[in-house]
Amino acid sequence: MKVHTYEKAFLAVGLAVLLVCGAALVYATAVQGIHLPGVAGRIDPRRVYQTPPFNKPGVREVGPGHYQAVIVSQTWAFVPPVIRVPVNAKITFIATTVDVIHGFNVEGTRLNMMLVPGQVSRNSYRFSAPGEYLVICHEYCGLGHHTMAGKVVVEGAAADRAGGDEADDDGEDH
């Protein structure tokens, strides 16, 4: 059986693309430290607002330069709709949903989570530049999906923040 020259070329290009994609995945995980966020816990979606830390959504300082942003998504809204954090602080986002699958994507960053009823999602990020970052739901959640948005306001280190309560937990990443 003779393999045609064009077939050999097609197979070679296909193999090269496969190897480049595999190398990109290894580089992203091993060198850049980019990992998919996993399930950080389970929660009863009917009792989200009665279960800590979701009973007090918002931003809390849990250590020097480390903040926790607790977010609840629900039909066409994020609670709270605006998250204020200082620049260069480590922010751990802890989020869940009370109704259907939602997305939590902070535009211009690698911060992206899928929010599933009954699951707690957790991801950390450090904003190196002040400004406003749009938060969108990237999972279709119904007729008002296109109106579901929020924002992260990253302020200078000396700026006052709104909504900073005392921490209720140990501040560890899971």
PyMOL commands that set and color helices and strands:
alter all, ss='L'
color gray80, all
select helices_A, chain A and resi 5-31+45-50+145-147
alter helices_A, ss='H'
color red, helices_A
select strands_A, chain A and resi 39-42+58-63+66-74+77-79+82-86+90-97+102-106+112-115+119-126+131-136+149-155+164-166
alter strands_A, ss='S'
color yellow, strands_A
deselect
rebuild
show_as cartoon
